[in-house]
Amino acid sequence: MPARRRRNVLPFVLAATAVVLMVGPQAIPRTVRTTLALVFVPLRSTAWGLCGLVQRAAPDASADVLEKERDYFRVQAQEMHVKLSEARARLDELSGLRGVLPDPRLRLLPAAVIVGADGSVWRRTIAVARGSAHGVQPGQLVLWERHVLGRVVETGPWSCRVQLLSDPAFKVGAVIVPRQHEGAERREVGVFEGASGQGGVLKWLSGDAAVEEGALVATTVDPERGIPAGLILGRVAGPSRHRGPYPRIEVQSIVNPRAVENVWILLGAQS
Amino acid sequence: MRYRTARLMAVGGVALILEVTALDAFSWGGARPELMLLLACFAALFARDVRQGVLASWLLGLLKDAVSAGPPGWHALLFLGVGAFLVRVRQVAYREHVATQFVVGAFAAAATGLCTTVAVLITQGGIPVGICVGRWIASTLLTALAAPLLFGGMAETKFLTQR
């Protein structure tokens, strides 16, 4: 009889524990699980080591073909690099991206990605190997070059969890940077929200806002949260199909977070 | 067959690593097979008793919470619910049959997916309806398809049962 009672009670005890974990103080469980992500560090380095071994052990019969391909891609890369430089220079002139970080308090901290995905398919987060011991705090932006990757949401001593910009909880003020300078007399500020897909949605622009497919979407300055203006969020994927006074513009992320191995954490964003 | 809880947790650790690395790289529309959920279903279906079934399911959920951005305990609660249900209905289900395993995988993925979608929509914000429905269906389908493979593989392995 006591064994039967214990068996019946157990599910309720476990359910109550889970609820307490969810609604109780979050600092300890979140710190513990963020720290647990460090388990992935040796796994990741082992995986990279194995990849390197496989590449070295590959037969060299196709070495000539590979060399030709490499030369071809090198030339292509150089051409693309020149085009990219021109485009960057033009973009800087147009959108004032030059001098994005004029605030001397803002510093960039390099960090390696240790877990590139979230356990839930509905959330978009990664874990990186920098934590509160390195000065990382929740709310700080995470960048890859000038692209916003996300924001720090949880910190452990040596690791932190980053909410990617495609996560549904990610929200930031944003503007569309026009591709044609002429005619861009005013910029309308909207709110960029993650959509759990490959990017997000730009909301709360007025109905007559100029929307160009392929135009860049950049952050607006937010002194309270320490977000500088001009960091790139993505590219306009297409015109709004939303029926209503305010268009909802689909924004495609430019950087694939799965392919990123190292990121920069924008320290000092939280004053 | 009967399994040992500690060894199932070890398998769960490997499954978790697979889920956030290799399986995520091959995800389909953002959806992927929920290996941890399938292990919880396996734990409930093949448990020695109710106690072992619900405890193993809950622990696997807690393990999944370790790599998720949601509130800690959320997956533990969901997996506990699924496990507690399955451990009670297993007497009337032919658990070794592929069709049963497919249905179990589909039910578990659909139920937990729906709960998580609603929770994320309420607490985090808007996800477009198309993405919600598409990913929910894709995740359910992929998990259901993976269920017979995983259950079959688990039944064959001696690691879980040997003393």
Interface residues (C-beta under 8 A of the other chain):
Chain A: R6 R7 L10 P11 L14 A15 T17 A18 V19 V20 L21 M22 V23 Q26 P29 R30 R33 L36 A37 F40 L43 A47 V115 G116 A117 D118 G119 S120 V121 W122 R123 T125 A127 V153 E154 R161 Q163 D167 P168 A169 K171 E193 G194 A195 S196 G197 V201 R258
Chain B: L16 I17 E19 V20 T21 D24 A25 S27 G30 A31 R32 E34 M36 D49 V50 R51 V54 L55 W58 G61 L62 K64 D65 A66 V67 S68 A69 G70 P71 P72 G73 W74 H75 A76 L77 L80 G81 A84 G113 T116 T117 V120 L121 T123 Q124 G125 G126 I127 P128 I131 R135 S139
